[in-house]
Amino acid sequence: MRKLLILSCLYLLSSCNLFTSTEEKTLRLVEKELQAINWNDVDQYPLFDDCDETVSKSAQKECFENTLLLHFSMILQEFEFILDKDVEEIVYVDFLVDKEGKMTVLNIDKNSIIQDQIPEFDGIISRSLKSLPPVEPALKRGIPVNTKCRIPIILNSE
């Protein structure tokens, strides 16, 4: 009888899972799941109304970027810039699409030629976001998330 009692006690002491609460098990499971998620990728890119949400992610990204580039192109064509030299440069615009679909410029990466010849460039790009059509935020597991994007704008004075 003593052997049975000692074996039972040893079994109970070695089996920690019997004493682990359901809450602790759930927290461990959630932590494991969170580590498995790739937080640098979204399930659906931010979308404008004319973009199709049922197409592949690459097609969604392409539609989003093309809509932005077309918008920036139309805005920049409204201005008449007086340049000292011909310009053929690429400017990179980094912006954030937040959970509500609001877009804000984070950074405009340009060289000194653009800064010197078109000092109002940053303001034009920032203001042009206000006239964009509404955008739906990116989704991760069906939940709206913030997304950082980088768009190259090719400036050519010819």
C-alpha positions in Angstrom: 0.0 0.0 0.0 2.9 2.4 0.8 4.4 1.8 -2.6 1.1 2.7 -4.3 0.8 5.8 -2.2 4.4 6.9 -2.9 3.9 6.3 -6.6 0.7 8.3 -6.6 2.4 11.2 -4.9 5.4 11.1 -7.3 3.0 11.1 -10.3 1.1 14.0 -8.9 4.3 16.0 -8.2 5.8 15.3 -11.6 2.7 16.2 -13.5 2.8 20.0 -13.5 0.1 20.3 -16.1 -2.4 19.2 -13.5 -1.7 22.3 -11.5 -1.5 24.8 -14.4 -4.5 26.9 -14.7 -6.6 27.2 -17.8 -5.6 30.9 -18.0 -1.9 30.1 -18.0 -2.4 27.4 -20.7 -4.4 30.0 -22.8 -1.7 32.6 -22.4 1.0 30.2 -23.5 -1.1 29.2 -26.5 -1.7 32.9 -27.4 2.0 33.7 -27.0 3.0 30.8 -29.2 0.5 31.9 -31.9 1.7 35.6 -31.7 5.2 34.4 -32.4 4.1 32.5 -35.4 2.5 35.5 -37.1 4.6 37.5 -39.6 3.9 41.0 -38.5 5.8 42.5 -41.4 3.2 41.3 -43.9 -0.5 42.0 -44.3 -3.3 39.8 -45.5 -4.8 42.6 -47.6 -3.2 45.8 -48.7 -4.8 49.2 -48.3 -7.4 49.5 -51.1 -9.1 52.4 -52.9 -12.7 51.9 -54.1 -11.6 51.0 -57.6 -9.3 48.2 -56.4 -10.6 44.7 -56.2 -10.3 43.1 -52.8 -10.7 39.6 -54.2 -7.6 39.6 -56.3 -4.1 38.4 -55.1 -2.1 40.4 -52.7 0.4 41.4 -55.4 -2.5 42.7 -57.6 -3.9 44.6 -54.6 -0.5 46.2 -54.0 -0.1 47.1 -57.7 -3.6 48.7 -57.8 -2.9 50.7 -54.6 0.5 51.9 -55.9 -0.8 52.7 -59.4 -3.7 54.7 -58.0 -1.3 56.7 -55.8 1.2 57.3 -58.6 -1.5 58.4 -60.9 -2.8 60.8 -58.3 0.6 62.3 -57.6 1.3 62.6 -61.3 -2.0 64.5 -61.9 -1.3 66.8 -58.9 2.3 67.6 -60.0 1.2 68.3 -63.6 -1.0 71.1 -62.3 2.1 73.1 -61.2 4.5 74.8 -63.5 8.0 74.5 -62.0 10.8 76.8 -63.2 14.0 74.8 -63.2 17.6 75.9 -63.7 18.6 72.5 -65.0 17.0 69.5 -66.5 15.9 67.1 -63.8 15.6 63.3 -64.0 15.5 62.0 -60.4 13.6 59.5 -58.3 12.0 60.7 -55.1 10.8 58.2 -52.5 7.7 59.1 -50.5 7.2 57.1 -47.2 3.8 57.4 -45.7 1.5 55.7 -43.2 -2.0 54.4 -43.8 -3.5 54.1 -40.3 -6.2 51.8 -39.0 -8.9 54.2 -40.1 -7.5 54.7 -43.6 -6.0 58.1 -43.0 -2.8 58.7 -44.9 0.1 60.9 -43.6 3.5 61.5 -45.1 6.3 60.2 -42.9 9.3 61.1 -45.0 10.2 62.3 -48.5 13.6 61.0 -49.5 15.1 63.3 -52.2 18.4 64.7 -53.1 19.7 68.3 -52.9 18.9 69.0 -56.6 15.2 68.5 -55.9 15.3 70.4 -52.7 17.0 73.3 -54.4 15.0 73.4 -57.5 11.6 72.4 -56.1 11.5 73.5 -52.5 7.7 73.3 -52.3 7.7 69.6 -53.4 7.1 68.3 -49.8 4.2 70.5 -49.2 2.6 69.7 -52.5 2.8 65.9 -51.8 1.5 66.3 -48.3 -1.4 68.4 -49.3 -2.3 66.1 -52.2 -3.1 63.3 -49.8 -6.1 65.3 -48.7 -7.6 65.1 -52.1 -7.2 61.3 -52.5 -10.3 59.1 -52.7 -11.1 57.2 -49.5 -8.8 54.3 -48.7 -9.6 51.1 -46.8 -6.8 50.2 -44.3 -4.7 47.1 -44.7 -6.0 44.0 -42.9 -4.1 41.4 -40.8 -6.3 38.5 -39.9 -9.4 40.6 -40.6 -8.4 43.4 -38.3 -7.5 46.9 -39.7 -3.8 47.7 -39.1 -1.4 50.5 -39.7 0.8 50.1 -42.8 3.9 51.9 -43.9 4.4 52.3 -47.6 7.1 53.7 -49.9 6.3 55.0 -53.4 8.9 56.0 -55.9 8.1 59.1 -57.9 10.1 59.7 -61.1 10.6 63.4 -61.8 11.6 64.2 -65.4 11.6 67.7 -66.7 11.9 66.8 -70.4 
